[in-house]
């Protein structure tokens, strides 16, 4: 086996600081050590983590970087990622191999840290850590298929995706979070014009629930007085159908009929629009077996290509709004 070349390590460090993802991939292909140490003595993966660079973190872990490596301060790259609140970054570091190797104590530490941020809030925790009193700076940033707020104070920056981080950890650690808790995490983060990371993580987790009892519980959201909760259920059904189409799930056979009946009764325009989008343009085949065309969707982080058959008249119905008769 050829020994790693020091010059490649130096170039890898420079590429990571510059967020030059193409060069990072090329250098790894040329034999750069994914576990090389940067001049500060930390693994190069820590550079990607600190820079919220999930693409480079993904490339490094694919090449063999260890997200669970013990650092001199007692943390790990994965723990540092959780502490920064980026759901996409944490998701890329939580590969199957890492999850299998994490001890119960390590899992508990990750969960406790995420819960602490959720309970305290991003800005309040930054104030507690820094003692700063000035106003925090906020901006919305995109993370692959979702968006999340970035909060900066006194030279420290985190992303307020801690609910999504917690949900991701629970899912990967096979913790059955109650449906009511996942709904409560999602509801405040419904956005009409984009997909918030906290919303996305909850509906994806809910769509993984299987069995008659889980579906029976989910269906109760159809009658919730808050339209946002009903939109959440529509997104859950969208994800269930997508998974059924691509991964041959067999527990969603009646979802299309459920959506059709629901759309006939739905009185809220926002909910009806989403139902028609899901039923007519974003799920598995309609009753009758028509196989949909395939195209890429941005509704779900990490999802395979979407399936979007067009239901005749759906667009006109959305424009007209719900019937008043």
C-alpha positions as CSV (number, residue, x, y, z in Angstrom):
1,X,0.0,0.0,0.0
2,X,1.4,3.4,-1.0
3,X,2.0,5.8,1.9
4,X,0.0,9.0,1.9
5,X,1.9,11.9,0.4
6,X,2.4,15.0,2.6
7,X,2.0,17.4,-0.3
8,X,-1.5,15.9,-1.0
9,X,-2.4,16.5,2.7
10,X,-1.3,20.1,2.5
11,X,-3.3,20.7,-0.7
12,X,-6.3,18.9,0.9
13,X,-6.3,21.3,3.8
14,X,-6.1,24.3,1.5
15,X,-9.0,22.9,-0.6
16,X,-11.1,22.3,2.4
17,X,-10.6,25.8,3.7
18,X,-11.5,27.2,0.3
19,X,-14.5,24.9,0.1
20,X,-13.2,23.7,-3.3
21,X,-15.2,20.5,-3.4
22,X,-13.9,19.5,-6.8
23,X,-10.3,19.7,-5.7
24,X,-11.2,17.8,-2.5
25,X,-12.6,14.9,-4.5
26,X,-9.7,14.9,-6.9
27,X,-7.1,14.9,-4.1
28,X,-8.9,12.0,-2.3
29,X,-8.9,10.1,-5.6
30,X,-5.1,10.8,-5.9
31,X,-4.5,9.2,-2.5
32,X,-4.8,12.1,0.0
33,X,-5.4,10.7,3.5
34,X,-9.0,11.4,4.6
35,X,-7.8,11.1,8.2
36,X,-4.9,13.5,7.8
37,X,-4.2,16.0,10.5
38,X,-4.4,19.7,9.8
39,X,-1.8,22.1,11.2
40,X,-4.0,22.6,14.3
41,X,-3.6,18.9,15.1
42,X,-7.2,18.1,14.3
43,X,-8.5,15.7,11.5
44,X,-9.2,17.4,8.3
45,X,-12.8,16.4,8.6
46,X,-13.1,19.1,11.3
47,X,-12.4,21.7,8.7
48,X,-15.4,20.6,6.7
49,X,-17.6,20.4,9.8
50,X,-16.6,23.9,11.0
51,X,-17.4,25.3,7.6
52,X,-20.8,23.6,7.3
53,X,-19.4,22.0,4.2
54,X,-21.6,18.8,4.0
55,X,-20.4,18.0,0.5
56,X,-16.7,17.8,1.5
57,X,-17.6,16.0,4.7
58,X,-19.5,13.4,2.6
59,X,-16.5,13.0,0.3
60,X,-14.1,12.6,3.3
61,X,-16.3,10.0,5.1
62,X,-16.8,8.1,1.9
63,X,-13.0,8.0,1.6
64,X,-12.6,6.7,5.1
65,X,-12.6,9.7,7.5
66,X,-13.9,8.8,10.9
67,X,-16.7,11.0,12.2
68,X,-16.5,9.3,15.6
69,X,-12.7,9.9,16.1
70,X,-11.8,11.1,19.6
71,X,-10.4,14.6,19.6
72,X,-8.1,16.1,22.2
73,X,-10.9,18.1,23.8
74,X,-13.0,15.0,24.3
75,X,-15.4,15.7,21.4
76,X,-15.7,14.1,18.0
77,X,-16.3,15.5,14.5
78,X,-19.9,14.2,14.7
79,X,-20.5,15.8,18.1
80,X,-19.1,19.1,16.8
81,X,-21.5,18.8,13.8
82,X,-24.5,18.3,16.2
83,X,-23.3,21.3,18.1
84,X,-23.5,23.4,15.0
85,X,-27.2,22.5,14.2
86,X,-26.8,21.6,10.5
87,X,-29.2,18.7,9.8
88,X,-27.6,18.0,6.4
89,X,-24.1,17.9,7.8
90,X,-25.1,15.6,10.7
91,X,-27.0,13.3,8.2
92,X,-23.9,12.8,6.1
93,X,-21.7,12.0,9.0
94,X,-24.2,9.5,10.4
95,X,-23.5,6.7,7.9
96,X,-24.4,3.1,8.8
97,X,-20.8,2.2,9.8
98,X,-20.6,5.1,12.2
99,X,-24.0,4.3,13.8
100,X,-23.0,0.7,14.4
101,X,-19.8,1.7,16.1
102,X,-21.3,4.3,18.5
103,X,-21.6,3.2,22.1
104,X,-24.7,3.8,24.1
105,X,-22.8,6.5,26.0
106,X,-21.8,8.2,22.8
107,X,-25.3,8.1,21.4
108,X,-26.7,9.5,24.7
109,X,-24.2,12.3,24.5
110,X,-25.2,13.3,21.0
111,X,-28.9,13.1,21.9
112,X,-28.4,15.2,25.1
113,X,-26.6,17.9,23.2
114,X,-29.2,18.1,20.5
115,X,-32.0,18.2,23.1
116,X,-30.2,21.0,25.1
117,X,-30.1,23.2,22.0
118,X,-33.7,22.5,21.3
119,X,-34.8,23.4,24.8
120,X,-32.6,26.5,25.1
121,X,-32.8,27.9,21.6
122,X,-30.0,28.9,19.3
123,X,-29.7,32.6,20.2
124,X,-30.1,32.0,23.9
125,X,-27.5,29.3,24.0
126,X,-25.1,31.5,22.0
127,X,-25.6,34.2,24.6
128,X,-25.1,31.8,27.4
129,X,-21.8,30.6,25.9
130,X,-20.4,34.0,24.8
131,X,-21.9,36.5,27.3
132,X,-22.7,38.7,24.4
133,X,-25.5,41.2,24.6
134,X,-25.7,42.7,21.1
135,X,-28.3,41.6,18.6
136,X,-27.7,38.4,16.8
137,X,-27.4,38.3,13.0
138,X,-29.8,36.0,11.2
139,X,-30.1,34.8,7.6
140,X,-31.7,31.9,5.8
141,X,-29.4,29.4,4.1
142,X,-30.1,26.5,1.8
143,X,-29.0,23.0,2.7
144,X,-29.4,20.7,-0.2
145,X,-33.2,20.4,-0.5
146,X,-34.2,22.4,2.6
147,X,-33.6,25.8,4.2
148,X,-32.7,26.7,7.8
149,X,-31.9,29.9,9.7
150,X,-28.3,30.7,10.5
151,X,-27.7,32.6,13.7
152,X,-24.4,34.4,14.4
153,X,-23.4,36.2,17.6
154,X,-20.0,37.3,18.9
155,X,-18.1,35.5,16.2
156,X,-20.0,32.2,16.7
157,X,-22.4,30.8,14.2
158,X,-24.9,27.9,14.4
159,X,-27.8,26.8,12.3
160,X,-31.2,26.5,14.0
161,X,-31.9,23.0,12.7
162,X,-31.6,21.3,16.1
163,X,-35.1,19.8,16.0
164,X,-34.2,18.2,12.7
165,X,-30.8,17.1,14.1
166,X,-32.6,15.5,17.1
167,X,-35.1,13.8,14.8
168,X,-32.4,12.5,12.6
169,X,-30.5,11.1,15.6
170,X,-33.6,9.4,16.9
171,X,-34.4,7.8,13.6
172,X,-30.8,6.5,13.1
173,X,-30.7,5.2,16.7
174,X,-34.1,3.4,16.2
175,X,-35.9,5.6,18.9
176,X,-39.6,5.6,18.3
177,X,-40.5,9.3,18.9
178,X,-44.3,9.7,19.5
179,X,-46.2,11.0,16.5
180,X,-47.5,14.0,18.5
181,X,-43.9,15.1,19.3
182,X,-42.9,14.9,15.6
183,X,-46.0,16.9,14.6
184,X,-45.2,19.5,17.3
185,X,-41.7,19.9,16.0
186,X,-42.9,20.4,12.4
187,X,-45.9,22.6,12.8
188,X,-44.1,25.9,13.7
189,X,-41.9,25.5,10.7
190,X,-44.3,25.3,7.8
191,X,-43.3,27.7,5.1
192,X,-45.5,28.3,2.0
193,X,-42.5,29.0,-0.3
194,X,-39.8,26.6,0.8
195,X,-39.1,23.5,2.8
196,X,-37.7,24.1,6.3
197,X,-35.3,21.5,7.6
198,X,-37.3,20.9,10.8
199,X,-40.5,20.4,8.9
200,X,-38.8,18.0,6.4
201,X,-37.2,15.8,9.1
202,X,-40.5,15.3,10.9
203,X,-42.6,14.4,7.9
204,X,-39.9,12.0,6.6
205,X,-39.7,10.3,10.0
206,X,-43.5,10.0,10.1
207,X,-43.5,8.5,6.6
208,X,-41.2,5.7,7.8
209,X,-43.9,4.5,10.3
210,X,-45.4,1.2,9.2
211,X,-48.3,-0.9,10.1
212,X,-52.1,-0.4,10.5
213,X,-51.8,1.2,13.9
214,X,-49.3,3.8,12.7
215,X,-51.4,4.6,9.7
216,X,-54.5,4.8,11.8
217,X,-52.8,7.3,14.1
218,X,-51.5,9.4,11.2
219,X,-54.9,9.6,9.5
220,X,-56.3,11.5,12.5
221,X,-54.4,14.6,11.2
222,X,-56.9,14.8,8.4
223,X,-59.5,16.1,10.9
224,X,-57.1,18.5,12.7
225,X,-58.6,22.0,12.9
226,X,-55.2,23.6,12.0
227,X,-54.6,23.4,8.2
228,X,-50.9,23.2,8.8
229,X,-51.3,19.8,10.4
230,X,-53.3,18.6,7.4
231,X,-50.6,19.8,5.0
232,X,-48.1,17.9,7.1
233,X,-50.2,14.7,6.6
234,X,-50.3,15.4,2.8
235,X,-46.5,15.6,2.8
236,X,-46.3,12.4,4.8
237,X,-48.5,10.6,2.3
238,X,-46.3,12.0,-0.5
239,X,-43.3,10.5,1.0
240,X,-45.0,7.2,1.7
241,X,-46.0,6.9,-1.9
242,X,-42.5,7.8,-3.1
243,X,-41.0,5.2,-0.9
244,X,-43.6,2.6,-2.0
245,X,-42.7,3.3,-5.7
246,X,-39.0,3.2,-5.3
247,X,-38.5,0.7,-2.5
248,X,-41.5,-1.5,-3.1
249,X,-43.3,-0.8,0.2
250,X,-46.6,-2.7,0.3
251,X,-48.4,-0.9,3.1
252,X,-49.5,2.1,1.1
253,X,-52.0,0.4,-1.3
254,X,-54.9,2.6,-0.2
255,X,-53.2,5.9,0.2
256,X,-54.3,7.2,-3.3
257,X,-57.9,6.4,-2.5
258,X,-57.5,8.1,0.9
259,X,-56.2,11.2,-0.8
260,X,-58.9,11.3,-3.4
261,X,-61.7,11.1,-0.8
262,X,-60.0,13.7,1.4
263,X,-59.6,16.1,-1.5
264,X,-63.4,15.9,-2.1
265,X,-64.1,17.0,1.4
266,X,-61.2,19.5,2.1
267,X,-62.4,23.1,2.4
268,X,-59.1,24.9,3.0
269,X,-57.5,26.2,-0.2
270,X,-53.9,25.8,1.0
271,X,-54.5,22.2,2.0
272,X,-56.5,21.3,-1.1
273,X,-53.7,22.7,-3.4
274,X,-51.2,20.5,-1.7
275,X,-53.5,17.5,-1.9
276,X,-54.0,18.0,-5.6
277,X,-50.3,18.4,-6.1
278,X,-49.6,15.1,-4.2
279,X,-52.5,13.1,-5.8
280,X,-52.2,14.5,-9.3
281,X,-48.5,15.3,-9.5
282,X,-46.4,13.8,-6.9
283,X,-47.1,10.2,-5.7
284,X,-47.3,6.6,-6.9
285,X,-49.6,5.5,-9.6
286,X,-53.3,6.5,-9.3
287,X,-56.0,3.9,-9.1
288,X,-56.0,2.2,-12.4
289,X,-52.3,1.4,-12.5
290,X,-50.9,4.2,-14.7
291,X,-47.1,4.2,-14.3
292,X,-45.9,7.8,-13.8
293,X,-43.1,9.6,-15.5
294,X,-39.9,10.2,-13.4
295,X,-38.3,13.5,-12.8
296,X,-36.2,15.1,-10.0
297,X,-38.0,16.7,-7.1
298,X,-36.7,19.1,-4.4
299,X,-39.5,18.4,-1.9
300,X,-37.5,15.8,0.0
301,X,-33.9,15.9,1.2
302,X,-32.0,12.9,-0.1
303,X,-35.0,11.4,-1.8
304,X,-34.8,9.5,-5.1
305,X,-36.4,11.0,-8.2
306,X,-40.0,12.1,-7.8
307,X,-43.0,10.5,-9.6
308,X,-45.3,13.0,-11.1
309,X,-48.3,11.9,-13.3
310,X,-50.6,14.8,-14.2
311,X,-54.2,14.5,-13.1
312,X,-56.4,16.2,-15.7
313,X,-58.1,19.3,-14.4
314,X,-56.0,19.5,-11.2
315,X,-54.3,22.8,-12.1
316,X,-57.7,24.4,-12.8
317,X,-59.1,23.2,-9.6
318,X,-56.2,24.6,-7.6
319,X,-56.6,28.0,-9.3
320,X,-60.4,28.0,-8.6
321,X,-60.0,27.1,-5.0
322,X,-62.4,25.0,-2.9
323,X,-66.1,24.8,-3.9
324,X,-68.5,27.0,-1.9
325,X,-71.5,24.9,-2.9
